[in-house]
Structures are given as C-alpha cells and as structure tokens.
Amino acid sequence: DPRLFPFDVSATWDEKGRVVLDGHVGYEENRASLLEYLNGLGFEDIEDRIEVLPSKSLGEKRFGFVRASRTFSFDRPSGKRTVVTDCLLGAPLCLLKEADDEFILCQGVEGYIGYVAGKNIQRVGREDFARYQAEAQVRVRRDFLTPEGLLVPMGARLKFLKQEESTVVAELPAGGKITIPASSCEVRDGKPGARIERVIENASKMLGAKYVWGGNTAKGIDCSGLVQIAFAAEGIHLARDAGQQAYLGWLTATRENRDGLRRGDILYFLGKNGKISHTALYVGDGRYLEAVRPVVRYTSFNPESDEYDAHRAAAFCFAKRLLD
C-alpha cells in the first residue's frame, strides 16, 4: 500500500539492452523482492539504481514537526496531485527524501507517506525529535486563535511548558510560546495509562501458550491474535490480521529510529516479500511479547540480551500507538 510504504520505481532500457531501475523504496525488502520478481520473469541483466529511504542526502536533520497551523501532504510534489492527509500544527514527521519542488517526502503521524512543503516543517535532529515527544504534551481540543493571528487547530500537539490558573503555556515547534485557555486543551504526561498496562497484563497471560495459526486462546494463538485479544479484553476491538491492524494508531517508531517506543506500542515486522507479516506488543526496555513457533515468548532488540533475535530485529518496520 503506497499510503504506508514509499515505492516509486521506473524501468527503462539502456543502450546495452539492460533494464535500468531508478527511483526509491522504503525498505530493503521491497527492493530485493522487486529484483527477485524481475529475475523470475527472465530479466537478469539489471542495473539497480534504486534508493532505499531515508535518503542519506537529508543529513542529520531527518526529522521534523509541522510549524504551520496545518499543511497538506500530497501524493506527488507537483503537477496533478491528490491530497493524502492534512498534517496539523506540532505533528511529528519522519523525513524520507527531498524533492525538486521545495517539497519533502515524509511519513506522518498516521504512518501515511506524502510530500509536505518544506517551509512548513521545523527540521530537527534525532535527539531533539525524541526529547520533544517524550516530554509532556498539550493536546488542543478546540480551535484557538492566538493574538498574533495563528490558528491552533483542534488536534494540534504541542510541547507543554507550564500550567497556570486558567491557562496552559505551550511551546511551538519553531520555538515561540503561546498561552492557551485550559478549557481548550488537555495536558498529557506521556506515560502509559492504566488501560495500556491492563492490555500488557492481558497479553502476558498468554506467555508460553502454543503457537497455532489463526488461534485466539491460551490453547493456541498466533501473532495478530495475541495483539487482538490483549486489546479486546480491554474493550478495544482490532482487525484480525497484522496487515490490517497496521493502519490503526499513530506512528511512534520506524526502522531508522526506535527512540519513541513506549510500553503498549504495537510492533510490525516485514516478511521477505516486503509486506507486513508479523506483529508483537512492546513491553519496555527493548523487550516485546510475541507469538511465534513453538510458543509465546519475550524477545529483545538488545544484542546483549539472551532474548535477542537478530532476524526479528532486522525485520522491524514501524510501531503504532493506540492508547495514551
């Protein structure tokens, strides 16, 4: 699905009769799968110029936040194009590639891929990106117009600075401060709530359960079933398959940056063909609970841990959060 996976590759012939592939993909698995497919069709002499994103040309500031009240994300940087989504003030963006028309290909908070005007992005490095998101945030619940004329839309997310008697002071992505009526916003401390702790507790009850494809109970369960039943017991009903579940929630981590992971985030992994084939529940400290053969187990991203699985760590795609 191009809404979640960057893929823009063209094929031409050169003067030597070789197939030349130009463009970009989001993951190495996508590139390798395409080459394998073309080889299977009999195309063996291929010049591969495909770039795996994020582009190295972005430099250190490969992350950002929306600095305008809102800005559209498009399916292409110029010409006849379609809106992918509307990115609101303060929304985090993972930058993927700079286009020629002052637009940047980004992955937005829903995980959607699109081109956003560079002038509307406050670019930051990895540490500043993680710090801004880890601290308390102000969630705007009602449109608010500042004295300077900036519209702060409902749904905007800003860094919390302090709370006064009837107002909340927040920091804008570009560095300025604004004062918002307390009745128009809500402050979140960024820590997992009681509901997500119960979701993790639900999942942990399946530890050691036998892996059974399509299973949903302690007598046998699969990866997406584990995530589905853990949330269902808390009254949150998800789709059955990992590839369907991946559309829900907001993006918290990518293959390039896992700094934003928090307990209760849902992890997604790619198979050899470049499609989502596995899911797990993150429990903190680099560990996650997953249903694999032969049984449900804890696995770690930490290479020093006895629970480390190098294959699984390399296949990690992105993470989504359903609950604050």
N, C-alpha and C positions, 0 to 999 in steps of 0.2 A: 504494500500500500504506500504510494508516494507521499501520503499525508504524514506518515511516520518514518519512512525510510527514504533518504535522499538517493535518487537514481536518475541520472541524466547522461546517457551514453549514446554516441553516434558511431556508425560504422561506415568506412569508405574504403576504396581500393587505392593503393599507391601504384607508381609506375612499374613496380616489380611484380604486381599481381597479388601483393599481400593485403590481408584485411588489417586496417588500421582502426583501433578503438580509441576514441577521445571522449573526455567528459569526466564525471565524478560519480562515486557511490559512497554510501555512508559507512559501509563495513567491508572488511577484507573478505568475509564470507560471500558477499554479493559479487565482488569482482571474480573470485575463484569459481563461483557457481556459473557465472556467465561464460568464462573461458572454457569450463568443462562442457557446457552445453554446446558451444560452437565447435569444440573439438569433436563432440559426438555427431555433429552434422557433417563432419568431414573437413572443416576448416582448421588446418594445423599450422599454417604459416601466418601467425598473427603478431602484429606489433601492438603491444599493450601500453597505451599512454593514459590509462585510467588513473585518476587521483582518488585516493581513499581519504575521506574527510575526517576531522577538520583539516583544512589546508595549512601547511606549515608557514605560508606567507602571511598568516594573520599575526604572527609574532606572539608576544607574551599576553597581550590583552585579547584573549579569546572568549571573553565572557562579557555580559553587559546587562543593563536594566533599561527599560523604557523610560525616557526622560520627558516625553510629551504626554499630554492628557490621554491620548490614545494614538495608535498608529496601525494602519492595516499591514497585514502580511499577505503577500501575493504569490501566486504560483510561478511567476517569472518576473524578472526585474524591470522589463519594459515591454512596449508593444501591447497587443491584445492580451489581456491577462484577467485572471479571476482572483477574487479575494479568498484567502484561505481562512483567516480569522482576524479578529480585532485584538490587538495587544494593548493592555491598559497600563497606566502610569505605575511604575515600580515593578512591573512583571519581569522576572529573570529570563535572560536569553542566553543560549549557548551558540556562539558564533561558529559558522562552518566554512564560509568562503565569501570573499569579496567579489562582487560583480563589477562590470564595467560602467554601470549607470548610477554609481553612488548608492547602490543598494547592497545589503549583506544577507547572504543566505543564513538563516537562523533556525534553531529548534526552540520553540516557545514553551510556555508553561504547560500546555496540554500535551506536549510532545510533537505537535504539528510542525512541519517543515515549510518555510516560506521566506520570501525576500522582504526585508524591512529596510526602510530608508535609514541610511547611516546617521543622518543628522538627528534622528530621534532616539539614538542609542547612546547611553553613557557606558563607554567601554572600560572594563576593569580587568585586572589580573586574577588569577585563581584564588589567591589568599583573600583579597578584598571581596570577591564574589561569595566565598564561603562564610566570611565574617558577617557580611550584610544579612545573609539569610539565616544564620544561626541565632542571631540576637532577636529580642522581642520585636514584634511587628504590629503595625496598625493596619487593621482591615477596615476599609471605608464601606459603610453600609448605606450611605445616602449621598447623592451628588452634592458637592460643596464647591463654591466659588470663592477663591481667595481674594483679598483686597487688591492684589496685583492683577487679577483677571484670569488666573489659572484655574481651569475646571479640574477638580479632583473627582473622578467618576466613581460611582458605586462599584466595588470590586477591586479598586486600586489597593496595592500593598506597599506600605512604606515602613522605613526603619523607625522604631519607637525611641524617643528621647526622654520624655518625662510627662507625667500626668499632673494637671493642676485641678483646681476645684471643679470646674465645669468644662475644661478643655484638655486636649491632648496635643503635645508638641511632637511633630514627626520630622524626619529628615528626608529631603528629596534626593533622588538618585544623583543629581548634579551637585549636591552639597548644600543647597539652601534649606531653610527651616520654614515650616508652616504650622499654624495653630488651627486645630480642627475642633469643632464642638464635640464634646464627649458623647452627645446623643446621636452623632452622625458616624460613629466609628466604634471599633472594638479592639482591645489590645490582647494579643496572643503572646504567651511567653516562649513559644517554640518548643515546649516539652510535650512528650506524648501524654495524651489524656487517659482517663480511666477506661474508656471504651477500647482504645487500641491495646491497652495492657490486657484486657479480657480476651481480645482477639488472639494475642500471642499465647495466653494461657490455654485457650481452646485448641490451638494448633499443637502446643506441646503435649497435650494428652494423647496425640497420635504417635508420639515418639516410639519407634520400634515396631509400628504396625507394618504388616506385609504390603509390599507394592503390588497393586493389581490395577491394570489398565481399566479406566472407567469407574474405579471404585470410589466410594464416598463414606466409608465407615472404618472403624478400627479393625474390622475383619479383612480389610483390603482397601487401599486408597492410592490414587495417583497424584501427580504434582499439582495440577489445577484443582483437583478435588480437595486437596489439603487446604489450599488457599480459600476455595469456595466455602467449605464447611466451617472454617475458622471464623469467617465474616458472617456467615448465615446464622450461626449461633448467637451473634450479637445483633441480629435483625437487619443485616446488610446483605442483600442478595446479588451475587455476581453471575456473570455468564459462565458457562461450563468450561470452555477451553481457554488455555493460556493466551492464544492469539486474539481471543475476544476480550478477555479481561484487560489486555494491554491498552485498550482505548480509554479506560477509566482512570480518574485521578489526575494529579498534576506531577510533572516531571521533577524528580529530586536528585537524580544521579545519571551519569552516562558512562560509557566505556572509558572515556578520557578523564572523567572526574567523579570519584565516588565520595568526595568530601561531604556532600549534603545528606548522606544516608542517615536515617533515624529509625529507631525501633518501630516495627509495624509497617515499614515500606515493603511494597511487593517488588520482587526482583524478576527480571525477564532475561532469558538467555536464547541465543541463536543456535540453530542446528547447522549442519554442514551446508545446507542449501540456502542459508541466509535468511530463513524465516524463523519466527519465534517458535520454539519447540519445548520450552521448559520454564517453570516459574517456581518461586520459593518465597518464604517470608523472612525478612531481615529481623534479627533479634538484638542487634547491637554488638559493639566490639569486634566488628569484622565477621561475625558469625550469622548464619542463616539456617533455617529449618526447611528441609526439602524431602519430598517423597521420591525416592529412587530405588532401583533394584539393589539389594533384596528388601530393604526396609526403610522407613522414615528415619532420617538422621540429621545431625548437625554437621554443617560444613563451614569452612572458614576461607576468607580471602587472604589470610595471613600465611605467607610461605613458611613461616617458622612454626606453625601450628601442626599438630598431628592430624587435625581435621581438614587440612588444606587439600584441595583438589585443583590441580593446575589446569586441567582441561575445562572444568566448570568456570574457573576464574577468567580464562581466556575467552570463553563464550558469552560472558556477561554483556548485555546490550544496554539496558537502562532500567531505572526504577521509578515507580509511581507511588504516590501517597493518596490514600482515600480519606483519612481522618486526621485532624489536628490533634 
